């Protein structure tokens, strides 16, 4: 995979691994000379194992940032199902970074962006957020063609985070697909259709107004995978009404590409992501450069 080796001599280098047994979270740390005293806590998205997660954030490593790649599920020793995932992982990682002299900006994409927003709303040690194609409600964990789990995707301090059910699959997947087809929705648009036909539990809303730092919402204007575009606008409106005291910014690109702002994928990872991300390489690079420039401004307090 396209990641730096442990004996790399560039300004950013591999530093150490973290284990669930010893540290309470699983992660890989790379230290860099860019933005001293600042660190990025990076998570992938749904279906992202360690190699793919690191590839997604590789451009930040190459740019010289200190990056702690955090596993929240699917990594070795972590749960394989996408429910009951502890927010405690990000809290322990952020606390470790703070105790070692770093201010923390957490970055996630897709499901990882939701995890990032939720983490930042609960963990005051996180003072910056970049949410790439994120969403603003916590949902019930589920998998295609299986019954809903009956559990929240997330837990915190041993308790389930309140969640919303996907209404369209409560009577089974076959009926859900039939209803979507009647409404003229293709398989490619089914997931977004499911989110847009859900009655959200108000208690499951991620309280972005509780975040103790600056926020960048970045994504496409018409997300092909889920309604991250409308969610980002909702969150911005809510922050304005709440008199949010930190900087909040919305950056949407004229695109349908889910996951803008992640590093360039190769091999099998590119093939897998291609089912959701219809990549425009020029636009994707523009989004990555915007993330880098935003992080530089965040680090200098110039937002």
N, C-alpha and C positions, 0 to 999 in steps of 0.2 A: 504494500500500500504506500501511498505518497505521504510519508510522515518522516520527520527528522529522526536520525538514529541517535543512540545514546552517546556516541562518541563524536557527535557533530561539533564543529569548532566555530559555528556562527554565534551571533550575539545571543540567540535563544538556544537553550540546551535542556535536555532531559535532566530532571533533578531527582524525583523520587516517585514511588507508587504508594497508594494508601489502601488499606484493606479494611473490610467490615469488622473483622475480629479485633484488630489493633487500634483502629482509628474511628470506627463507627460509620465510615463511608468508604466507597470505592472510587478511586480516582488516579489520574496521572498528571503530574505537575511538570511544567516547562517554565524555566525562568528566563526573562529577557531584560535587556537594558532600556527598552523604550518605556517611558512613563514610570520612573522609579516610584516605589511605594504604592503602586496601583496594580491590581490583578483582576483577571477575568475568570469568572466561574462559569464554565461552558457545559451545557447539556445538549444532547441531540434531540431527536423526535421519536415518534412511535416507530418501533421496529429497528431502532438504531443500536447496534451492538458497539463495543468499544472501538473497533477499527473504523467503522463508518463515522462515529461521533468525532474521532480525532481528525479524520479526513475533512469533515465539514468545517472544523475550526482551524485547519492547517494554515489558512491564509493569515490568521492572527498570529500564529507562531512565527511564520515567515516574516511578518511585519515587525517582530521583535517584542511583542507583548509577553508579559508573564501570564500564563494560561493554566488553570487547573481544570482539566476535563473530568467531569463528574458523571458517574453512572447512576441512573435512578431506577432502571430496570433492565433486564436482558444481559447486562454484563455478568461475567463469571461471579458466582456466589450471590447474585441478586435474583429476585423473583423473575419468572418468565412471563407471568400474566400481567396485564396492564390494569390492575386494580390493587387497592390497599398499598400503594406506593408511599413510603414515608417522606414527608417534607423534612423530617429530621435529618436526612442525608445532607440536604443543602445547608441546613442550619449548622451542623457540625463542621462542614467544609468552610463555610463563611467565618465561623468563629475561629477556626484554625488559621485562616488567612489574616484575620484581624489581629490575632495574638502574635502573629509573625510579621506585623508591621505593614500590612497591605489594606488599602481601601478596596472594596469589592464591587465590581459591576458584574451582574449575572446576565448571561445571554442564553437564549434557547430559541428553537424553531419549532413551529407547529405544536404538537403536544408538549414538547419541551418548553415552548414559549408560555403555555398555560402553567406549567410547573414553575417556571421562572417568575411569572407574575404572582402566583399564589405564594411562593417562597418569600418573595420580597415584601409581600403584604403582611407576613408573619414573622419575618426575621429582620430586626433593625440593623444588623451588621451589614446588610446589603444596601449600598448607597447609590447604585446605578442599575438600570435595567434596559436591555435591548430585547424586545419581543418581536421575533420574526414570524409573521403569519400566525399570530396567537389568537386565543379566544378568551372570553371573559366570564365563563361559567364552568364550574366543576361538574363533570358528568358521571354517570354510572359506568363502571367498567364493563366492557363486552367484547366479544369476538364474533367475526362473521360466522353465520350459520349455527351459532350456539345461543342458548338462552342467556338473557342478561344475568350478570353476576349477582345482582342484589347488593353490591358494595360500591362505595365511592372509589374513583380512581386513586384518591389520595387519603392518607391519614396524617395526623400531627399529634405528637405526644401521646400516642396510643389510642387516639380517638378518630373516628371517621370524620372527614371533612364533609359537610352537607353537600348533597349532589342532586342533579336533575336526571330523570329517566328519559331515554329516547322513546317518545310516544309511539313512533311508527313501528317499532319492532316488538311491542308488548304482546301482539297477537301472532307473532312469528315472522320469520324473514320472508317466506313465500308471499304472504299477504302484503308485506311491506313493499316488495318488488313489484307486485301487481298494481298496487296503488300508485307507485311512482310512475310506472309505465302509462297508466291512465292519464296521469298529469303531464305526460310528454317528457319525462325525465329519463335520460339514458343512464347506463351503469356508471359512466364517468362522473355524472352529477349526483349520484345517489347519496353520497355522504353529506354533501352540502344540503340536499333536500331534507335529509333526516334532521339536521340541525335547525333548519328553517321551519320545520313542522313539530317543534318541541315547545311545550309550555314549561318555561323555566321556573324552578323553585327559587324564589327571591333569596333564600338563605344560601343558595349555592353560588351566588355572584361573588366573584373575586373582588375584594375590597381594595382596588388599586389606589384609592384615596389614602390608604394607610401606609403606602410605600414611603420609605424614608430616604428618597433620593430622586435623581433625574430619570426620566423615562423616554425611550425612543420606541415608537410603534412603527414598524416598517413592513411593507408587503405589497401585493398587487391590488389594483383597483377592483378586480373581479376574480377573486380567488376560486380556482376550479375545484379545490378540495373541500373547503368549508368556509363559512362566512366570516373570515378574519377581517375583511374590509369593513363590514358593518359593525363588527365587534370593536375594532379599533376606533371607529368614529364614536360609538357609544361611550367608550372609556374616556376619550378626549372630552366629550360633552360633560360627562359626569365630573371629571377633574376640574373643569372650568367652573361648574356650578358649586363645587365643594371648596373653591378657593385654594386649590392645591398650591403649596408654597414652594415646590421645586419646579424645575423645568420639565415640561412635557411636550413632546413633538410627534407629529404624525407625518410620515413620509410614505406616500403610495405611488407606485409606478404603474403606468398604463399597460397592464399585463394581466394574464390569468395565472401566471406561474406561482405555484405554492412553494414557499421556502426561499424566496429571494433573500440574498444576503448571506448565504452559506457558501463554503468553499467548493471548488470544482471537484466533482466526484469522477472516479474512473472505474473501469472494469465492471464487475458485477454490481457494485454499488450504484453506478450510473444507470445501469439497466433497471434495477429495482426502483430507483427514484423516478425513472422516466414514466412510470405509470401515473404519477401525480404531477410531476414537474415538467412542463413543456418549456424547456429552457431556451431563452434568448441569450446567447453567450455575452453579447455586448452589454445588455441590460443587467445580467447577473454580475458582471465585473463592476459595473457602475454602482450597483447596490453594495457590493463588498467594500468598495472604496469609500462609500458614504458611511458605512459602519465604522471603518477605520478612522475617518476624519471626526466622526461624532465622539468616538472613544478618546481621541486626542484632546478634543475640546472638553469633554467630561473630566479627564485627568487634570487639566489645567484650570478647571473651574470657569471656563469661558463659554458655557452654554447660555 
